[in-house]
Amino acid sequence: MKLSVIDQSPALTGRSESESIRESLALARHAEDLGYHRFWVSEHHNIPAIVGSAPEVLMAAIAATTQRIRIGSAGVMLPHYSALKVAEQFRTLEALAPGRIDLGLGRAPGGDMRTAQALNPNAQSAADHFPQQVFDLHAWSQGGECASHRGVHAHPHGPFAPEMWILGSSDYGAQLAAHFGLPYAFAYFFTDGEGAEQAVALYRRLYKPSERHPKPEPTLCVWAFAADTEAEARRHALSRDRWRVDRQRGVFGALQSPEAVAAEGFSAADQLTLDVMHKRAFVGSAAKVGSQLRALADEFDLQELVVNTWSHDPAARCHSYALLAQEFGLNHLQTHATRTA
């Protein structure tokens, strides 16, 4: 099974936000060395905890410092933008990293509606045009033209085209991906798995084969953390636990250290929230997390999982990915694929 990475450039207390962006670059190189298949970066706006706001820029930097790993957006929040401009950006990225670019698309604003209005004055109705935007973007990004814009092409032209994905956390994205014959990634870590089974089943049932993707290609984006011991993993996961509880109150601050979280503790009501979340969390030793991820992939009949990991300690986050790579034999798989290509 393939493992990939989705990174959100989380902000950390005691460190600058610019350091978080540079940590994403370092993590991408680390993921490539470990044998991960893809490295996706997210787009969020006006959220102090998640400072990855320009995936197309970050992808260009990652492309310049990697050679093999696929690089993608997870995703571009398309209603904010012109489909033609996004096609031009990603065809340029494809020229920089031929055959390695994923164009993941989302319909959500990636922030609050006030911020969405600042990005696009027509934000209130922009999402209604998402299906047409996807249709136009697909034509332009693959090197063609749109029926409604004859004679308009997205440059630069080249032998490769970005691989488009639809991202979502509801049935809407599943149906759209199925209609266009595109791969689909469900944000399991957004919903703690709620709705995943229905969305993936709907995607498979409604799927219309396309030339590039004759069969449905679903995946799940999950949050996982592995450490040398169960206790160590749980300790580092406290940072995300605190953030998730605070998010429900509308507080989106930077990720706190596990020591600070432990000192503050959680209320009884908070613990009830966490108990539900922990039932769908993948935290522990590499063997335990690996077993849980394999079981999830088997349950959904998946060939690939995309792993998101937050930690206040960047070294612990890198170590988590290294442990999972070893658990799944990623370097061995990559070496074998290279030799047989």
Buried (B, 14 or more C-beta within 10 A) or exposed (E): BBBBBBBBBBBBEEBEBEBBBEBBBEBBBBBBBBBBBBBBBBBBBBBEBBBBBBBBEBBBBBBEEBEBBBBBBBBBBBBBBEBBEBBBBBBBBBBBBEEBBBBBBBBBBBBBEEBBBBBBEEBEEBBEBBBEBBBBBBBBBBBEBBEEEEEEBBEEEEEBBBBBBBBBBBBBBBBBBBBBBBBBBBBBBBBBBEBBEEBBBBBBEBBEEBEBBEEBBBBBBBBBBBBEEEEBBBBBBBBBBBBBBBEEEEEBBBBBBBEBBEEEEBEEEBEEBBEEBBEBBBBBBBEBBBBBBBEBBEEBEBEBBBBBBBBBBBEBBBBBBBBBBBBBEBBEBBEEEEEEE
